[in-house]
Amino acid sequence: MKGRFLTSIATLLSPFGRLALAGTLALAVTASGPARADFVFADFDQAASSPNTDPFVFTNNTTGATFTASTPITNFKFDAIPGAPSGLQSGTLTLNASTNIPAQNLAGTLLQPISGTMSILSTGGQNLLTVTFNGLILAAPGSVNGSLQASTASIPGSVSFSSDFLNFAGTGEQAVNLTFPNMNPAASLGAGNFLTSFVTDALGTFTTTTAPTAVPEPSSVVLLGGGLLVGLFVARKRARTAA
């Protein structure tokens, strides 16, 4: 993921500050090297899973905007996490996000603040990954390519991961990047200075500073607990024999 973010959380204290933040973030995204949250622990490619379905829908409501999706996913995967499910995972992706902060055009980049939650649930209903975010949609005017980016390197607490399979304690900075390869129509400012309504496919990557760890399976926990009990029983028996 691109973007070493360089601004302060203090700029969030006013609506004007939020827009200034957006501008600073965009400059950092486009002008810098890899972010510190650079361990990719999971990714998906909905564009390949169900191409040309455009399930990601941004809707300009004049006084605000929503960004939603509900689509099957067949190629979500965890990357290099020992103990986590291996191979491609199938399930359902849902996205619910919104904003009441208008976009702005800074140095040829449209910047649309957006916040919400995206969940990817397995076919069995387990939480493969849920991310709550406060970030930006970025696109050049007239371009069909864009992205949604959020990182705790820019705003502490702006990204939060949860999963039935991974533990994120101590993983450092957290970041999400959604890439939009075919926005339709092309990016522009619309009513209320929010982005014009568009639809798109998406690819996603999720990163942390250090790798998360796998959550032990219930059977492993049971075995561990049983082993501890056996060990305790043997120790007590030996103590009684020695007495």
Stockholm file with secondary structure:
# STOCKHOLM 1.0

chainA/1-243         MKGRFLTSIATLLSPFGRLALAGTLALAVTASGPARADFVFADFDQAASSPNTDPFVFTNNTTGATFTASTPITNFKFDAIPGAPSGLQSGTLTLNASTNIPAQNLAGTLLQPISGTMSILSTGGQNLLTVTFNGLILAAPGSVNGSLQASTASIPGSVSFSSDFLNFAGTGEQAVNLTFPNMNPAASLGAGNFLTSFVTDALGTFTTTTAPTAVPEPSSVVLLGGGLLVGLFVARKRARTAA
#=GR chainA/1-243 SS CBCCCCCCGGGGGSHHHHHHHHHHHHHHHHHSCBCSCCEEEEEEEHHHHSTTCCCEEEEECSSCEEEEEEEEEEEEEECSCTTSCCSCEEEEEEEEEEECSCCEEETTEEEEEEEEEEEEEETTSCEEEEEEEEEEEEECTTCSCEEEEEETTTSTTSEEEECSSEECTTCCCEEEEEEESCCBSCCCBCGGGSBCCEEECCEEEEEESSCCEECCCHHHHHHHHHHHHHHHHHHHHHHHHHC
#=GC SS_cons         CBCCCCCCGGGGGSHHHHHHHHHHHHHHHHHSCBCSCCEEEEEEEHHHHSTTCCCEEEEECSSCEEEEEEEEEEEEEECSCTTSCCSCEEEEEEEEEEECSCCEEETTEEEEEEEEEEEEEETTSCEEEEEEEEEEEEECTTCSCEEEEEETTTSTTSEEEECSSEECTTCCCEEEEEEESCCBSCCCBCGGGSBCCEEECCEEEEEESSCCEECCCHHHHHHHHHHHHHHHHHHHHHHHHHC
//
